[in-house]
Amino acid sequence: MRAGVAAPVSATPPYPTDASYCYATANEPELGLSAPAGSDDERLAELRRRFGDWHEPIPMLLAAAEGEPVLRHDIHELPNLST
């Protein structure tokens, strides 16, 4: 993975429980299984640093995430498959 490139935050329509699922992508070094991912507060602070000055509703979504779980997962690009 390459570092330094960020992509838009996205959200799905509200779920029946009034919950929403939001995600953001950014090229970062691989976390690995044994590396610490930081606390929910640290991950939310990083999202606010990257996306907090974007257009609405991004800041509103970030504000609503206070006190909620913030997950971080590596995403890997697969090589082209032969057909």
PyMOL commands that place a pseudoatom at each C-alpha (Angstrom):
pseudoatom trace, name=CA, resn=MET, resi=1, chain=A, elem=C, hetatm=0, pos=[0.000, 0.000, 0.000]
pseudoatom trace, name=CA, resn=ARG, resi=2, chain=A, elem=C, hetatm=0, pos=[1.096, 3.573, -0.636]
pseudoatom trace, name=CA, resn=ALA, resi=3, chain=A, elem=C, hetatm=0, pos=[0.868, 6.329, 1.946]
pseudoatom trace, name=CA, resn=GLY, resi=4, chain=A, elem=C, hetatm=0, pos=[-0.698, 9.743, 1.658]
pseudoatom trace, name=CA, resn=VAL, resi=5, chain=A, elem=C, hetatm=0, pos=[-3.737, 9.441, -0.629]
pseudoatom trace, name=CA, resn=ALA, resi=6, chain=A, elem=C, hetatm=0, pos=[-7.211, 9.892, 0.865]
pseudoatom trace, name=CA, resn=ALA, resi=7, chain=A, elem=C, hetatm=0, pos=[-10.580, 9.184, -0.720]
pseudoatom trace, name=CA, resn=PRO, resi=8, chain=A, elem=C, hetatm=0, pos=[-14.041, 10.516, 0.125]
pseudoatom trace, name=CA, resn=VAL, resi=9, chain=A, elem=C, hetatm=0, pos=[-16.032, 9.454, 3.135]
pseudoatom trace, name=CA, resn=SER, resi=10, chain=A, elem=C, hetatm=0, pos=[-19.202, 7.637, 2.119]
pseudoatom trace, name=CA, resn=ALA, resi=11, chain=A, elem=C, hetatm=0, pos=[-22.384, 6.653, 3.903]
pseudoatom trace, name=CA, resn=THR, resi=12, chain=A, elem=C, hetatm=0, pos=[-25.209, 4.284, 3.203]
pseudoatom trace, name=CA, resn=PRO, resi=13, chain=A, elem=C, hetatm=0, pos=[-28.878, 5.123, 3.723]
pseudoatom trace, name=CA, resn=PRO, resi=14, chain=A, elem=C, hetatm=0, pos=[-30.064, 4.836, 7.327]
pseudoatom trace, name=CA, resn=TYR, resi=15, chain=A, elem=C, hetatm=0, pos=[-30.701, 1.392, 8.684]
pseudoatom trace, name=CA, resn=PRO, resi=16, chain=A, elem=C, hetatm=0, pos=[-34.066, 0.597, 10.321]
pseudoatom trace, name=CA, resn=THR, resi=17, chain=A, elem=C, hetatm=0, pos=[-32.465, 1.167, 13.750]
pseudoatom trace, name=CA, resn=ASP, resi=18, chain=A, elem=C, hetatm=0, pos=[-31.550, 4.765, 12.833]
pseudoatom trace, name=CA, resn=ALA, resi=19, chain=A, elem=C, hetatm=0, pos=[-27.904, 3.691, 12.576]
pseudoatom trace, name=CA, resn=SER, resi=20, chain=A, elem=C, hetatm=0, pos=[-25.694, 4.424, 9.585]
pseudoatom trace, name=CA, resn=TYR, resi=21, chain=A, elem=C, hetatm=0, pos=[-22.579, 2.806, 8.230]
pseudoatom trace, name=CA, resn=CYS, resi=22, chain=A, elem=C, hetatm=0, pos=[-19.882, 5.209, 7.037]
pseudoatom trace, name=CA, resn=TYR, resi=23, chain=A, elem=C, hetatm=0, pos=[-16.456, 4.491, 5.646]
pseudoatom trace, name=CA, resn=ALA, resi=24, chain=A, elem=C, hetatm=0, pos=[-13.370, 6.258, 4.372]
pseudoatom trace, name=CA, resn=THR, resi=25, chain=A, elem=C, hetatm=0, pos=[-10.353, 4.977, 2.487]
pseudoatom trace, name=CA, resn=ALA, resi=26, chain=A, elem=C, hetatm=0, pos=[-6.757, 6.131, 2.600]
pseudoatom trace, name=CA, resn=ASN, resi=27, chain=A, elem=C, hetatm=0, pos=[-3.548, 4.550, 1.397]
pseudoatom trace, name=CA, resn=GLU, resi=28, chain=A, elem=C, hetatm=0, pos=[-1.514, 3.808, 4.504]
pseudoatom trace, name=CA, resn=PRO, resi=29, chain=A, elem=C, hetatm=0, pos=[1.225, 1.379, 5.479]
pseudoatom trace, name=CA, resn=GLU, resi=30, chain=A, elem=C, hetatm=0, pos=[-0.084, -2.098, 6.188]
pseudoatom trace, name=CA, resn=LEU, resi=31, chain=A, elem=C, hetatm=0, pos=[-1.255, -2.463, 9.781]
pseudoatom trace, name=CA, resn=GLY, resi=32, chain=A, elem=C, hetatm=0, pos=[-0.438, -6.140, 10.150]
pseudoatom trace, name=CA, resn=LEU, resi=33, chain=A, elem=C, hetatm=0, pos=[-1.936, -8.485, 12.689]
pseudoatom trace, name=CA, resn=SER, resi=34, chain=A, elem=C, hetatm=0, pos=[0.323, -7.550, 15.616]
pseudoatom trace, name=CA, resn=ALA, resi=35, chain=A, elem=C, hetatm=0, pos=[0.535, -3.760, 15.170]
pseudoatom trace, name=CA, resn=PRO, resi=36, chain=A, elem=C, hetatm=0, pos=[-1.674, -1.604, 17.416]
pseudoatom trace, name=CA, resn=ALA, resi=37, chain=A, elem=C, hetatm=0, pos=[-4.473, 0.182, 15.583]
pseudoatom trace, name=CA, resn=GLY, resi=38, chain=A, elem=C, hetatm=0, pos=[-4.986, 2.895, 18.208]
pseudoatom trace, name=CA, resn=SER, resi=39, chain=A, elem=C, hetatm=0, pos=[-8.096, 3.583, 20.229]
pseudoatom trace, name=CA, resn=ASP, resi=40, chain=A, elem=C, hetatm=0, pos=[-11.490, 4.518, 18.798]
pseudoatom trace, name=CA, resn=ASP, resi=41, chain=A, elem=C, hetatm=0, pos=[-10.796, 8.113, 19.884]
pseudoatom trace, name=CA, resn=GLU, resi=42, chain=A, elem=C, hetatm=0, pos=[-7.432, 8.136, 18.075]
pseudoatom trace, name=CA, resn=ARG, resi=43, chain=A, elem=C, hetatm=0, pos=[-8.927, 6.703, 14.891]
pseudoatom trace, name=CA, resn=LEU, resi=44, chain=A, elem=C, hetatm=0, pos=[-11.790, 9.233, 14.997]
pseudoatom trace, name=CA, resn=ALA, resi=45, chain=A, elem=C, hetatm=0, pos=[-9.286, 12.064, 15.533]
pseudoatom trace, name=CA, resn=GLU, resi=46, chain=A, elem=C, hetatm=0, pos=[-7.404, 10.905, 12.421]
pseudoatom trace, name=CA, resn=LEU, resi=47, chain=A, elem=C, hetatm=0, pos=[-10.638, 10.856, 10.401]
pseudoatom trace, name=CA, resn=ARG, resi=48, chain=A, elem=C, hetatm=0, pos=[-11.427, 14.382, 11.610]
pseudoatom trace, name=CA, resn=ARG, resi=49, chain=A, elem=C, hetatm=0, pos=[-7.919, 15.521, 10.652]
pseudoatom trace, name=CA, resn=ARG, resi=50, chain=A, elem=C, hetatm=0, pos=[-8.314, 14.111, 7.143]
pseudoatom trace, name=CA, resn=PHE, resi=51, chain=A, elem=C, hetatm=0, pos=[-11.974, 14.861, 6.426]
pseudoatom trace, name=CA, resn=GLY, resi=52, chain=A, elem=C, hetatm=0, pos=[-13.249, 17.356, 9.033]
pseudoatom trace, name=CA, resn=ASP, resi=53, chain=A, elem=C, hetatm=0, pos=[-13.092, 20.338, 6.673]
pseudoatom trace, name=CA, resn=TRP, resi=54, chain=A, elem=C, hetatm=0, pos=[-14.909, 18.601, 3.816]
pseudoatom trace, name=CA, resn=HIS, resi=55, chain=A, elem=C, hetatm=0, pos=[-18.422, 19.620, 2.735]
pseudoatom trace, name=CA, resn=GLU, resi=56, chain=A, elem=C, hetatm=0, pos=[-21.526, 18.658, 4.694]
pseudoatom trace, name=CA, resn=PRO, resi=57, chain=A, elem=C, hetatm=0, pos=[-22.613, 16.089, 5.705]
pseudoatom trace, name=CA, resn=ILE, resi=58, chain=A, elem=C, hetatm=0, pos=[-19.048, 14.820, 6.333]
pseudoatom trace, name=CA, resn=PRO, resi=59, chain=A, elem=C, hetatm=0, pos=[-18.416, 16.948, 9.491]
pseudoatom trace, name=CA, resn=MET, resi=60, chain=A, elem=C, hetatm=0, pos=[-21.891, 16.030, 10.766]
pseudoatom trace, name=CA, resn=LEU, resi=61, chain=A, elem=C, hetatm=0, pos=[-21.169, 12.311, 10.304]
pseudoatom trace, name=CA, resn=LEU, resi=62, chain=A, elem=C, hetatm=0, pos=[-17.835, 12.652, 12.096]
pseudoatom trace, name=CA, resn=ALA, resi=63, chain=A, elem=C, hetatm=0, pos=[-19.518, 14.502, 14.986]
pseudoatom trace, name=CA, resn=ALA, resi=64, chain=A, elem=C, hetatm=0, pos=[-22.147, 11.761, 15.232]
pseudoatom trace, name=CA, resn=ALA, resi=65, chain=A, elem=C, hetatm=0, pos=[-19.393, 9.128, 15.521]
pseudoatom trace, name=CA, resn=GLU, resi=66, chain=A, elem=C, hetatm=0, pos=[-18.253, 10.452, 18.923]
pseudoatom trace, name=CA, resn=GLY, resi=67, chain=A, elem=C, hetatm=0, pos=[-18.254, 7.572, 21.395]
pseudoatom trace, name=CA, resn=GLU, resi=68, chain=A, elem=C, hetatm=0, pos=[-18.961, 4.986, 18.682]
pseudoatom trace, name=CA, resn=PRO, resi=69, chain=A, elem=C, hetatm=0, pos=[-16.650, 2.184, 17.497]
pseudoatom trace, name=CA, resn=VAL, resi=70, chain=A, elem=C, hetatm=0, pos=[-14.234, 3.243, 14.747]
pseudoatom trace, name=CA, resn=LEU, resi=71, chain=A, elem=C, hetatm=0, pos=[-12.759, 0.264, 12.931]
pseudoatom trace, name=CA, resn=ARG, resi=72, chain=A, elem=C, hetatm=0, pos=[-9.611, 0.118, 10.791]
pseudoatom trace, name=CA, resn=HIS, resi=73, chain=A, elem=C, hetatm=0, pos=[-8.968, -2.687, 8.319]
pseudoatom trace, name=CA, resn=ASP, resi=74, chain=A, elem=C, hetatm=0, pos=[-6.318, -3.237, 5.689]
pseudoatom trace, name=CA, resn=ILE, resi=75, chain=A, elem=C, hetatm=0, pos=[-7.548, -3.631, 2.127]
pseudoatom trace, name=CA, resn=HIS, resi=76, chain=A, elem=C, hetatm=0, pos=[-5.312, -5.453, -0.328]
pseudoatom trace, name=CA, resn=GLU, resi=77, chain=A, elem=C, hetatm=0, pos=[-5.302, -5.285, -4.095]
pseudoatom trace, name=CA, resn=LEU, resi=78, chain=A, elem=C, hetatm=0, pos=[-5.420, -8.714, -5.672]
pseudoatom trace, name=CA, resn=PRO, resi=79, chain=A, elem=C, hetatm=0, pos=[-3.296, -9.565, -8.695]
pseudoatom trace, name=CA, resn=ASN, resi=80, chain=A, elem=C, hetatm=0, pos=[-5.050, -9.974, -12.022]
pseudoatom trace, name=CA, resn=LEU, resi=81, chain=A, elem=C, hetatm=0, pos=[-6.533, -13.428, -12.381]
pseudoatom trace, name=CA, resn=SER, resi=82, chain=A, elem=C, hetatm=0, pos=[-6.017, -15.428, -15.558]
pseudoatom trace, name=CA, resn=THR, resi=83, chain=A, elem=C, hetatm=0, pos=[-9.212, -16.422, -17.298]
for i in range(1, 83): cmd.bond("trace and resi %d" % i, "trace and resi %d" % (i + 1))
show_as sticks, trace
zoom trace
